[in-house]
């Protein structure tokens, strides 16, 4: 007796749309948001190639070609801005990324539920504070006049340190405050990935006599490796995008030489010097470099770990 295998009928485009109409409806608000507020304004990038004047508008402002880019690359501050941006971005990645993973792994090993929830809640609290409050708290804690850190230093016989006025301390303060404020919220992603690890793997490892550290190294970390790689790629793309807001809140004339980055320079050119075309050129350069870093990191990740975003 012959048996015939069932071959599902191939659906056409409109049939697929009808089948997935509810998902498409849910996707429309997010799609509209990106089209209107993300991709729509990108036509304004054309001012990077113009001597833009708000009174003449985008299309009537005179065309200058690559003059804004030539002016930027030949600027005496370009290399200083490049150095400061890369160092702040790299230091932030090299410290915050592994600390966040380690925090999530250690918190995952805690068996006391109340203690675990308390630590997780306390670590997540800075997420609800505005950046202004976080920077203000950082300045107060490090103040040479009554700041907590300097009180501890003087208690042990040391002299007060002017953290916020010293160029050699700025990067440490910037990175440390970022780690403190962002570790809790970033760890949630890894904790969610850890919740999906198959418990039977741990049970089998215990039967074989494996300790917690060995299970963490051979089971936990490999199980969440796709999440680690994805977050590493996304965070690497932001190395070149050091936000102006936090730097503006923390720096002062004494730390300009180590604190001034592309985003703060762009801010000054646009809103102090009102050179909008030049500022747009700086912003375009920053975005292009971030895109290149994203593609390179993704390519290297795919070659080394077989994990990538696409």
N, C-alpha and C positions, 0 to 999 in steps of 0.2 A: 504494500500500500504506500503510495507516494504521499509525502508530507510537504506542504508548501509553507515556506517561511513568510511571515508577515512583514511587508515593507511599508513603513509609515509614509503617508502622502506628504510630499513636500509642500509646505505652505508658501503662498505668495506674500509679497510685501504688505499688502493691505490686510490680508488675513492675520499676519503677525501683529500688525498694529491693532487690529480688533481684539486679538487674544491678550495683548499686553496693555490695553488701553488704560487700565487703572494705574499701572506703574508709570506710564507716560504722563498721565495727569499729575502724579506726584512729582515728577521730574521737572515739569514746566516752570514752577516758581523759581527753582534754583537756576535753571537755564536762562530764564529772563533776567535774573539778577546779574549773572555774569555777562550776558550780552549787553545790557544797558549800562552797568556800572563798572565793568572791567574792560570789555573789548570795545565798547562804544567810544569811550574817551581816547582810545589809542590813536585816533586820527590826529590828535593834538601833537603827536610826536614830530609832525612835520615842522613845528616851530624850532626844532633843533637845527634845522638847516636854513633858518631865517633870522633876520634882525627884527625880532617880534616886538610889536607895539600894541598894547591893549586898545588903543584908539583906532588902529587900522584893522585889527582882527587877524585871524590866522591866515586867511587867503590873500589879504591885501598887503601884508607886511613884506618888505623886500627880501628876496632870496639871496643868501650868502654862501650857499653850498656847504663845504666842509670847514669853513673858516672858524666856526665855534669849536670844532673838534681840534683843529690845529692849535688854536689859542689855548685850549685846555691841556693838551699833551706837551706843549712847550712852556707851560707855566712852571715857575721855579718851585711851587708847592706840590706839584703832581707826585713826585716820588715820596715826599713826606706823607701825603694823604694815602698813597698806595701802601706804604709800610704800616701806617697806623691802622688802616682798615683791615689788612691781612692779619696783623698780629692780634688785634682784638677778636676778630672772627675765629682765627685758629685756636687761640687760647680758650675762648668760650666753648668751642667744639671739643677740644682735647680734655677739658675738665668736666663740663656739664654732661656730656654724652655717657662716658663710663660711670660717673657717679650716679646718674639716674638709673642705669641698668643695675648697678650694685645695690642701690637702695631698694629697688623692686624685688631683686632676688632675696635679699635679707628679710624684707618684710613678708615675702611669700613663705619663708621658713618659720615665721612666728606662729606658734600654736595657740597662744592665749588670745582669744578673739577680742576681748575688751581692749587689751593693750595694743593689738594690731589696728583696730579701728581708731583708737585715740591717736596713735602715731600718724596714721594716714590722714586723719582729719586735720591735725595740727600742721602737717607738711603741705596740705592743700590750701590752707587759709590765705597765704600770700596771693593766691590767684584772685581773690575777691578784693584785693587792695589795688588802688590805682597806682600807676607808675610814679606819680608825684609823691604819694605817701611812702612808697618803698624807698625812693631816693632820699626823701627827707629823713626817714628813719636811719638810713645808712649814714647820712651826714651827722646826725645827732649821736649815733653810737660811736662814731670815729672822731668826734669832736675832741680837741686837745683840752677843752675846758669842761670837764665833767662828763665826757663820753665814757661809756662802759668799758671799752677796750683800753683806753688810756688810764682809767682808774685801776684796772687790773695790772697794767704795766707799772704804774707808780707804786702800787701796793707791794710789788716785788723789788722795788728799788730802782726801777728804770726811769727814764725821762720821757715826758709826753712826746708822741710822734704826730706831726702835722700831716696826716694821711691825705687829706683832700687838697693840700697845697703843694704836695711833693710829686713831681713828675714820675719818679720811680715807683710810686705806690698806686698810681691811677689805674693801670691795667689790672692789678691785683684786686683793687676795690671793685672795678667794673665787673670782672668775671665772678668774683665771690658773691657779690650781690645778686647776679644773675642766677648762679647755682642755687642760692638760698631761695629765691623767689620762684624758680621754675621747676625745681626737682620734683615736688609733690604732684603738680599737674601733669608733667611729662611721664611720671612713673605709672600713671593710670593706664596708659596704652600697653605697657609691658605687663602690668598686673592682669589686664584683660586677656593678654596672650597666654600668660601663665595659667589662668583658669581653664584654658582649653587643652592643657597637656593631659594625656591619658593617664589616669591614676594607676592602671594596671602595670605600667612601666615601672613605677616606684615600688609596687608590691613585689614584682619579680626581682628588682634590684635588692630589696631588703632580704629576700629569701637567699640571694647569692652572697649576702654579707656586706653589701655596700653601705658606707656611711653617708651622711648628708652631703658632705663636700663632694664626694665622688659622684653621687646622684646629680648634684647640681651641675657638675662639669660634663658628665656624660649623657644626661637626660634632659635637664631643664634648659640649659643654654642651646643645645642643638635643636630643641623643639621650638624655641622662639626665635631662631636665627632668621627666618624670613622677615619677622617684624623688626629685628635689629638692623638688618640690611636696608629695609625700606626707610626706617627713620634716619639711618646714617646718610643715605643718599639725599633725603629731603633736607637734613640739617647741613650737609656739605654745601648744598646749593646756596645756603644763606651765609656762608663764610664772608662773602663780599658785600652782604647787605646788613651792615651794622646800623641799627636805627638811630636817627638823629635825636629823638626825644630823650632817651636815657642819657646820651652823651651831653646834651645841652643842659640837663638837670644836674649833672655831676661835675662838669668841667668848669674851669675858670681861667683867667689869663695866665696864671702860673703853670697850667698843665696843657696849654694849647699845643705845644710841640709834640706831645705823645697822644693827645686826645682828639685832635681834629681829624675827622674822617670824611669820606666823600659825601655822605648824607648831610653833615653839618655844613660843609662847604657849599653844597647845593642850596641849602636853606638860606645861607647868607647871600649867595649870588641872586637868588630869586626874590627874597623878601626884604633884603637890605639894600642891595645894589640895583634891584629891579631889572636885572639882565636875564629875562626869562628864556630867551633863545639859548644862551650859554648854559643856563641851569638845566634846560631840557637835554642838552648835549651830554652834560655830566650824568644825568639820570639815565639816559639811553645807554651810555657806556657801562654804567653799573649793572643795568639789567641784562645786557648782552653777555657780560662776563659771568654773571650768575647762571645764565642759561647754558653757557659753555661748560662751566663747572658741573652742572647737573648732568649733562649728557656724558661728560668724561667719567664722572663717578659711577653713573649707571653702567657704562660700557665696561669699566674695570671690575665692577661688582659681578657682572654677568660672566666675565672671563675667569675670575678667581673663585667665586662661590656658586655660580650658576643661579644666583638670585638677582632679580632686577625688577624695575618698575614696568618695563616693557620689553 
